[in-house]
């Protein structure tokens, strides 16, 4: 049995064993949409320092990037996931972006990957019913999609590379997050002149304080 087939077996086993039930579009492995940041940190083993705050208002938008630890290339059953980006809106997980290691998908066809996901999530929607996710990275094409009233799972492949990615999105939370990001950008633009003025005032005050400190020190030490 070649390495590509061994890899495919590993994918099916990992997905099937870690999903609570087939066709459950609320989760990827142990990560359930709506989970808080603390749960994802504990489940993934990521460091709190890897969390980025992208926006503070009108909603807190955070991003956590997890990367798989190094594994020896000779191990055929190593987890194929290279990294995952978790996105949160007010401490609720609304998007999971999974990137698979290119070396561990080498030799696999699009249908091989789709079949492994069908084993875990059931039958995808017809091609005519697919909607490219707004969050999909550029230069990718949609290979398959699973949809429910609350969430969407989309399999992507790079246009110019053989990199596979998977996006799991909570529809309502994602819509809320996008609205919050747009409003945050509007507020940033509107508040930019005030922040710039405040920054200039602070820099001037800091410079004055530094000069006064030097003056005080030099005045005390000066002898004619």
C-alpha positions as CSV (number, residue, x, y, z in Angstrom):
1,X,0.0,0.0,0.0
2,X,1.6,3.3,-1.1
3,X,2.1,6.3,1.2
4,X,-0.8,8.3,-0.4
5,X,-3.3,5.5,0.5
6,X,-1.9,5.2,4.0
7,X,-2.3,9.0,4.4
8,X,-6.0,8.7,3.2
9,X,-6.7,6.0,5.8
10,X,-5.1,8.2,8.5
11,X,-7.3,11.2,7.5
12,X,-10.5,9.1,7.6
13,X,-9.5,7.6,11.0
14,X,-8.7,10.9,12.5
15,X,-11.8,12.6,11.3
16,X,-14.1,9.8,12.1
17,X,-12.8,9.1,15.6
18,X,-12.8,12.8,16.7
19,X,-16.2,13.8,15.3
20,X,-19.1,13.2,17.7
21,X,-21.3,12.0,14.9
22,X,-21.4,11.9,11.1
23,X,-22.7,14.9,9.3
24,X,-22.3,17.2,12.3
25,X,-21.5,20.5,10.8
26,X,-21.1,22.3,14.1
27,X,-17.6,21.1,14.7
28,X,-14.2,20.1,13.3
29,X,-12.7,17.3,15.3
30,X,-12.9,18.5,18.9
31,X,-13.5,22.1,18.1
32,X,-17.1,23.2,18.2
33,X,-18.4,26.4,16.8
34,X,-19.4,28.8,19.6
35,X,-16.7,27.5,21.9
36,X,-14.7,30.1,23.9
37,X,-11.0,30.9,23.5
38,X,-10.0,29.1,26.8
39,X,-11.5,25.9,25.5
40,X,-9.7,26.1,22.2
41,X,-6.4,27.0,23.9
42,X,-6.7,23.9,26.2
43,X,-7.8,21.6,23.4
44,X,-5.2,22.6,20.9
45,X,-2.3,23.2,23.3
46,X,-1.7,26.6,21.7
47,X,-0.1,29.4,23.7
48,X,-2.3,32.3,24.9
49,X,0.5,34.6,23.5
50,X,-0.5,33.3,20.0
51,X,-3.8,35.1,20.3
52,X,-4.2,38.4,18.4
53,X,-6.8,41.0,19.1
54,X,-7.8,42.4,15.7
55,X,-10.6,44.7,16.9
56,X,-11.9,45.8,20.3
57,X,-15.2,47.4,19.3
58,X,-18.0,47.2,18.5
59,X,-17.2,43.5,19.1
60,X,-14.0,41.9,20.2
61,X,-12.5,40.0,17.2
62,X,-9.7,37.7,18.0
63,X,-7.6,35.2,16.0
64,X,-5.6,32.3,17.3
65,X,-3.1,30.5,15.0
66,X,-2.0,27.0,15.9
67,X,0.8,25.2,14.0
68,X,1.4,21.5,14.2
69,X,4.6,20.4,16.0
70,X,7.4,19.1,13.8
71,X,7.0,15.4,12.8
72,X,9.5,13.1,11.1
73,X,8.6,12.7,7.5
74,X,9.0,8.9,7.7
75,X,5.9,8.5,9.8
76,X,3.1,7.8,7.4
77,X,0.3,8.2,9.9
78,X,1.3,11.6,11.2
79,X,-1.7,14.0,11.4
80,X,-1.9,15.8,8.0
81,X,-3.0,19.1,9.4
82,X,-0.2,21.7,9.1
83,X,-2.0,24.5,11.0
84,X,-5.4,25.9,12.0
85,X,-6.5,29.5,12.4
86,X,-9.4,30.0,14.9
87,X,-11.5,33.2,14.7
88,X,-13.6,34.5,17.6
89,X,-16.3,37.1,17.9
90,X,-16.9,38.2,21.5
91,X,-15.1,35.0,22.7
92,X,-17.2,32.7,20.5
93,X,-15.6,30.6,17.8
94,X,-17.1,31.5,14.5
95,X,-14.6,30.2,12.0
96,X,-12.0,27.4,11.7
97,X,-9.5,27.5,8.8
98,X,-7.6,24.3,8.4
99,X,-4.5,24.0,6.2
100,X,-3.1,20.6,5.3
101,X,0.5,19.8,4.8
102,X,1.4,19.5,1.1
103,X,3.8,16.7,1.7
104,X,1.1,14.6,3.3
105,X,-1.4,15.2,0.5
106,X,1.1,14.5,-2.2
107,X,-0.4,12.0,-4.7
108,X,-3.9,12.4,-3.5
109,X,-6.6,13.6,-6.0
110,X,-9.4,16.0,-5.2
111,X,-11.8,13.1,-5.0
112,X,-9.6,11.3,-2.5
113,X,-9.9,14.3,-0.1
114,X,-13.6,14.8,-0.8
115,X,-14.3,11.1,-0.1
116,X,-12.5,11.3,3.2
117,X,-14.7,14.2,4.2
118,X,-17.9,12.5,3.0
119,X,-17.1,9.7,5.5
120,X,-17.3,12.3,8.3
121,X,-19.8,14.8,7.1
122,X,-22.0,13.0,4.6
123,X,-23.0,14.1,1.1
124,X,-21.9,17.6,-0.1
125,X,-24.2,20.0,-1.8
126,X,-24.4,20.0,-5.6
127,X,-21.9,22.1,-7.4
128,X,-24.6,24.5,-8.6
129,X,-25.6,25.2,-5.0
130,X,-22.1,26.1,-3.7
131,X,-21.3,29.6,-2.5
132,X,-17.7,30.6,-2.3
133,X,-17.1,31.7,1.3
134,X,-16.2,35.4,1.7
135,X,-13.4,34.3,4.0
136,X,-11.9,32.0,1.4
137,X,-8.2,32.8,0.8
138,X,-7.4,34.3,-2.6
139,X,-6.2,32.0,-5.4
140,X,-8.3,29.1,-4.2
141,X,-11.1,27.1,-5.8
142,X,-14.0,25.4,-4.1
143,X,-13.9,21.6,-4.5
144,X,-16.8,20.6,-2.3
145,X,-19.2,22.2,0.3
146,X,-21.4,21.0,3.1
147,X,-24.2,23.2,4.3
148,X,-26.7,23.3,7.2
149,X,-29.0,26.0,8.5
150,X,-26.4,27.1,11.0
151,X,-23.0,26.4,9.4
152,X,-21.0,25.8,6.3
153,X,-18.0,23.6,5.6
154,X,-16.0,24.2,2.4
155,X,-13.1,22.3,0.9
156,X,-10.6,24.5,-1.0
157,X,-7.6,23.9,-3.2
158,X,-5.0,26.4,-4.3
159,X,-5.2,27.5,-7.9
160,X,-1.4,27.4,-8.4
161,X,-0.5,24.8,-5.7
162,X,-1.7,21.5,-4.4
163,X,-2.5,22.9,-1.0
164,X,-5.9,21.8,0.5
165,X,-7.7,24.0,3.0
166,X,-11.0,23.5,4.9
167,X,-13.2,26.3,6.3
168,X,-15.9,25.7,8.9
169,X,-18.1,28.8,9.5
170,X,-20.9,29.6,11.8
171,X,-23.3,31.6,9.6
172,X,-24.9,33.9,12.2
173,X,-21.7,34.5,14.2
174,X,-19.7,35.1,10.9
175,X,-22.3,37.6,9.7
176,X,-22.0,39.4,13.1
177,X,-18.2,39.3,12.9
178,X,-18.1,40.8,9.4
179,X,-20.5,43.6,10.5
180,X,-18.3,44.3,13.5
181,X,-15.1,44.4,11.4
182,X,-16.7,46.9,8.9
183,X,-17.9,49.1,11.8
184,X,-14.5,48.9,13.4
185,X,-12.9,50.1,10.2
186,X,-15.4,52.9,9.9
187,X,-14.7,54.0,13.5
188,X,-10.9,53.8,13.0
189,X,-11.2,56.1,10.0
190,X,-13.5,58.5,11.7
191,X,-11.3,58.6,14.8
192,X,-8.0,58.8,13.0
193,X,-7.7,62.7,13.2
194,X,-8.4,62.7,16.9
195,X,-6.0,59.9,17.6
196,X,-3.3,61.6,15.6
197,X,-3.8,64.9,17.5
198,X,-3.6,63.0,20.8
199,X,-0.5,61.3,19.7
200,X,1.2,64.6,18.7
201,X,0.2,66.1,22.1
202,X,1.6,63.1,23.9
203,X,4.9,63.2,22.0
204,X,5.2,66.9,22.8
205,X,4.5,66.4,26.5
206,X,7.0,63.5,26.6
207,X,9.6,65.7,25.0
208,X,8.9,68.5,27.4
209,X,9.2,66.2,30.4
210,X,12.5,64.8,29.1
211,X,13.9,68.3,28.6
212,X,12.8,69.3,32.1
213,X,14.4,66.2,33.6
214,X,17.6,67.0,31.9
215,X,17.4,70.6,33.0
216,X,16.7,69.7,36.6
217,X,19.7,67.2,36.7
218,X,22.1,69.6,35.0
219,X,21.0,72.6,37.1
220,X,21.6,70.7,40.3
221,X,25.1,69.6,39.1
222,X,26.1,72.9,37.5
223,X,29.0,74.9,39.2
224,X,30.1,78.2,37.6
